[in-house]
Amino acid sequence: CSVSLVLAGGVGIPKREDMPKYLKMLQSAASAADRAKAADMLGKRGGINANDVEDAIEPLKKALEKDKEATVRAASARALGNIHPEAEGTVSLLIDRLKNDSSKDVKMASVVALGQFGPDAKDALVPLREMAAKFDTKAAKKSDEAQTIQAAINAITMKKKKN
């Protein structure tokens, strides 16, 4: 069963009527891959219409905060960025993951999600700038990670990217 789910999951935007199934999968699937996939699907749908995934916001936050698998936490952070729910509560959780998660993937997914909140994530500027400061060499500043962090800072501060 899970193989067909994974194959089908690669195609386009999931349907609204499939959201309850993905929500249940996020909350109860034994496999981390299935939970991460569910978060991705909820995020993709939420990027189209956040109302379709309203019930998934709290479970996604919980997965971001508590799931033992980094893949699920990162997928949940990405989903929350795509869905862009109420900034209050979501932004602070993303900042917490940015600062405290043990996984680099989760930190970077949180960076991207915070950028998607734009000016609503202004509380993230200090930790993002602290993170960016660690990339202190020319080569490091050109790394994908450093560029991602800078893009998030630019999105939050509404600065256009300099070439």
C-alpha positions in Angstrom: 0.0 0.0 0.0 2.7 2.5 1.0 4.5 2.1 -2.3 1.5 3.2 -4.3 1.1 6.1 -2.0 4.6 7.3 -2.5 4.3 7.0 -6.3 1.0 8.7 -6.4 2.3 11.4 -4.0 4.8 12.6 -6.6 2.0 13.8 -8.9 0.7 17.4 -8.7 -1.4 18.8 -5.9 -3.3 16.5 -3.6 -7.1 16.7 -3.6 -9.1 18.4 -0.9 -11.0 15.2 -0.2 -7.8 13.4 0.6 -6.8 15.7 3.4 -8.5 13.8 6.2 -6.5 10.7 5.1 -3.2 12.6 5.1 -4.1 14.2 8.5 -4.7 10.7 10.0 -1.5 9.5 8.4 0.5 12.4 9.9 -0.9 11.6 13.3 -0.8 7.8 13.3 1.4 6.3 10.6 4.1 4.0 12.1 6.5 4.9 9.3 8.4 8.3 9.4 8.4 8.3 5.6 4.6 8.1 5.6 4.3 10.8 8.3 6.6 13.1 6.3 4.8 12.4 3.1 1.5 13.3 4.8 3.0 16.6 6.0 4.2 17.3 2.5 0.8 16.6 1.0 -1.0 18.8 3.6 1.5 21.5 2.9 1.0 21.3 -0.8 -2.8 21.5 -0.5 -2.5 24.2 2.1 -0.4 26.3 -0.3 -3.4 26.3 -2.7 -6.1 26.7 -0.1 -5.3 27.0 3.6 -8.9 26.4 4.5 -8.7 22.9 3.2 -6.1 22.0 5.8 -7.2 24.1 8.8 -7.6 20.9 10.9 -4.0 20.0 10.2 -2.4 23.1 11.6 -2.2 22.0 15.2 -1.1 18.4 14.3 1.6 19.8 12.0 2.8 22.1 14.8 2.8 19.1 17.2 4.8 17.0 14.6 7.3 19.8 14.1 7.8 20.1 17.9 7.6 16.5 19.0 8.1 13.9 16.2 11.2 11.9 16.9 12.1 11.7 13.2 13.8 14.8 11.7 12.3 14.0 8.3 8.8 14.5 9.7 9.8 17.6 11.6 11.3 19.2 8.5 8.3 18.2 6.4 6.0 19.7 9.0 8.1 23.0 9.0 7.9 23.2 5.2 4.1 22.4 5.3 3.5 25.2 7.9 5.5 27.6 5.7 3.4 26.7 2.6 0.1 26.9 4.5 1.1 30.1 6.2 -1.4 29.9 9.2 -1.8 32.6 11.8 1.8 33.8 12.5 1.1 33.9 16.2 2.2 30.6 17.7 3.5 29.3 14.4 6.4 31.7 14.0 7.5 31.3 17.6 7.5 27.5 17.2 9.6 27.8 14.0 12.1 30.0 15.8 12.3 27.5 18.6 13.1 24.7 16.0 15.6 27.0 14.3 17.4 27.5 17.6 17.0 24.2 19.3 16.4 21.4 16.8 19.3 18.9 16.6 18.8 18.4 12.8 20.2 20.7 10.3 17.4 19.8 7.9 14.8 20.9 10.4 16.7 24.1 11.0 16.9 24.9 7.3 13.2 23.9 6.7 12.3 26.3 9.5 14.4 29.1 7.9 12.5 28.7 4.6 9.2 28.6 6.4 10.0 31.7 8.4 10.9 33.5 5.1 7.4 32.5 3.8 5.9 34.4 6.7 7.6 37.6 5.5 7.4 40.6 7.9 5.1 38.5 10.2 8.3 36.7 11.2 10.3 39.7 12.3 10.9 38.0 15.7 13.1 35.5 13.7 15.6 38.2 12.5 17.9 38.0 15.5 18.3 34.2 15.4 18.5 34.2 11.6 21.2 36.8 11.7 23.1 34.9 14.4 22.9 31.8 12.2 24.0 33.8 9.1 27.0 35.2 11.0 28.4 31.7 11.3 29.0 31.7 7.6 31.8 34.1 7.9 34.1 33.2 4.9 33.5 34.2 1.3 33.0 30.6 0.4 30.6 29.9 3.3 28.5 33.0 2.3 28.0 31.4 -1.1 26.8 28.1 0.3 23.2 27.1 -0.3 22.5 27.3 3.4 23.9 30.8 3.8 21.9 31.9 0.7 18.7 30.4 2.1 19.2 32.1 5.4 19.8 35.4 3.7 16.8 35.0 1.4 14.6 34.4 4.5 16.0 37.6 6.2 15.4 39.5 3.0 11.8 38.2 2.8 11.1 39.2 6.4 12.7 42.6 6.0 11.2 43.1 2.5 14.6 43.8 1.0 15.2 43.0 -2.6 18.1 40.7 -3.3 21.2 42.5 -4.4 23.1 40.9 -7.3 
